[in-house]
């Protein structure tokens, strides 16, 4: 099956090797620190991009403070109520978005894979602590790259299930998906890649479970999604049970729902 991801307004192909997510906050912090150090090594260039005399030092300090607070939360040394914790998570995503922006502008390509792990790792960490996630941009991009880097069916199945945790933690506003004008919106991207992971896992039960959810979340995308999956499976040697699931959903979604 063709491996691809859709993110940030274009279809891109990658040979990215799979790097597992990390869920402990210390490990996430270390990955972010590695990227921050690469940016600090190009401080003068970063200052010009940020139009700030302090350059990336302010961002580095903010990230350090964020992860120190997160570590105390992980060890139960402090407590936040649900709203405050969700707001804290959004602040963390904002910092990582700024980190990602600098990586892109400075074209530090050897840190792109690292960023693709850091953001979804933080999203999982937050979701498992019942945060409500209202920013899926970097998370959707990161999961897309990670799914593309996987080959083993079991790894793909596990990634699909992890993505589902984050999708379930998305805010009501994101889940309502009212504005469908942007086909690259993160809600759509993360759900489609969840479907891709389920399909490539070759797990009929997981496929059915995921396709049912996709049908509720992205009904207008389902006809093309399952039709494409059916076409690809027709030229591959896949288990009969897997083909049966895809054929059943292709028939179910043979007609696009009316708007």
Buried (B, 14 or more C-beta within 10 A) or exposed (E): BEBBBBBBEEEEEBEBEBBEBBBEBEBBBEBBBEBBEBBBEBEEBBBEBBEEEEBBBEBBEBBBEBBEBBBEBBEEEEEBEEEEBBBBBBBBBBBBBBBBBBBBBBEBEEBBBBBBBBBBBBBBBBBEBEBBBBBBBBBBBBBBBBBBBBEEBEBBBBBBBBBBEBBEBBBEEBEEBEEEEEEBBBBBBBBBBBBBBBBBBBBBEBBBBBBEBBBEBBEEBBBEBBBBBBEBBEEEEBEEEBBEBBBBBBEEBEEEEEE
